[in-house]
């Protein structure tokens, strides 16, 4: 009887963890690596209002969401850019599976690499 209880507990725990982590994936979608760089390097990068680090930087972002990228560096004008989902080659498939669409497999973030030249405060 103890063995059955243990097996039931393991199965329940495994299924629960899959279910609850799956919910987050459905909401945000699968992630994609995006590189962010600036000239000159060393700009502080904010993604959707949250500080992520300084350039050059590689981050994983959810494919299904729009992302606001802000770069700031002392002595330079702040820069605001956007990264957004765009249809990829898989989106042209005639047969599309619902869960893959929900997870964002039919879109890629564009641009995949963001390279910005910062302008000094007095520059136009």
N, C-alpha and C positions, 0 to 999 in steps of 0.2 A: 504494500500500500504506500509506503514511503517513496518508493521509486516512481509510482504514478504521479504522486503529488509533486515530486521534483521535476519530472518531465513536463507536467502541466505548467509549473511555474516558469520553467525555461522557455516554453513555447509562448506563454503569455507575455513574458518580458521581451522576447525577440519581436513578436508582432507589434507590441506597444511601441517599442523604439522605432520600428520601421514606419508605423503610422504617424507618430508625432513628428519625426524628422521629415517625413514626406509632406506634411502640411506646410512646413516652412518652404520647402522647395516649390510647391505649387503656387505659393503666394509670390515668391521672388523669382522663381525660375532657376535654371542652371546658370552657372557663372562662366565668365570668359575673361581671359587675361587681356589687359589693356596697358600699354606703356604710355607714360606721361613724361615729357621732357621740356625743358626750357633753355633758351639761350639769353643770358647766361644761366648756368645751372644754379641750384640752391634756392629756388622759389618754393615757398610753402604751399602745399596742395590741399585744398578743401574739396571734398566730394559730398554733394548734397548737404553742405553746411558743417560737415565733420572733418576735422584735420586728419590727414592720412600720412603726411611726411613731407619730404622735400625732393625736388627733382634732381636727378632722374629717378623715376619711380615706376614700378610695375605692380598693378593691383588686379584683383579679381572682382568683377562687377556682375550683378545679376543681368542677364540678357533681356529680360522682359521689361525692364524699367528704363525710363529716361534718367540721365545723370547730369547734374550741374557741376562743372569743374571750375573752381576759382583758384587762381594762382596769385600769390602776393610776395613781393620782395622789397625790402627797404630801398628807397631811391628810385623805384620803378612803378609804373602805373599798374594797378591790378588788372588781371585779365579774366574774363568770364567766357567759358566755352561749354558746349553741350555734347554729350554722347548719347545716341538714341538707337533703339532697335531698328534694323532694316531687314527686309526679307532676304533670305539666303537661297542657295541653289536647291536645298531640300524643300523649300516652300512651293516649288513647281511640281512636286510629286502629285500624281492624281489621287493616290490613296494616302491619306494622312491619318495618323493615329492620334486620338484625342489627348491622351496623356502626354505625348511628345509635344503637342501644340501647347498644352497647359504649362509645360516646363520650359518652353521657349526654344525648342530645338529648331524651329523653322525661321529663326531670326538670329542675326549677329549684330553686335554693337558696332556702330560706325561713328567716327573713325576708330580703327583698331589701335592706332598710334597717334597720340596728340603731341605735336611739336610746336611750341609757341616761342616767338621772339619777343622778349619783353622790351618795352620802350621806357626810356628814362622819364622822370616826372615832367621835364620841360619839353620833351619831344612830342611831335604830333603824328 
